[in-house]
């Protein structure tokens, strides 16, 4: 099974309270490809190189990806990324716990380390043309997401800190890799 863990960074922030995510512009996408066991990233101009990788994926894995990353990335994709099976770790946590947790919160409690920045800082770096710093930040978020996925699959739980106490979120990961959909091809030759 080819799994692509991914995350996106934006080139701007939502400009006002009344604006929505459709006002955001993509800066870059970071991925981990299970087939090659490598991390890579793609700026908006490099997205045509990313599409064949995503199209060959059996599963897209992200954090808040169903609500944010996939819809935003879909604006640039010539097909429909929702046709590829996806797993949103935040969605899985929410369904079990009944509330949303930050990637950093889960990573610190489960993995013993957290994010190296935040999305606001990433936008600042992008606007300062510190592209490599944004790549590093995005890839680290992908690495944390992948390690949380791997930990959950192996242990059927993730951890989080609540009122200075480490708690576990029991997760049924038995169906995470066999959800039944198959990926579709839109940019590859037939």
Helices and strands as residue ranges (DSSP letters): E 3-10, G 21-23, E 26-33, E 38-43, G 44-46, H 47-55, E 59-62, I 65-69, H 70-74, G 81-83, E 86-88, H 89-97, H 103-111, H 119-127, H 131-155, E 157-162, E 165-170
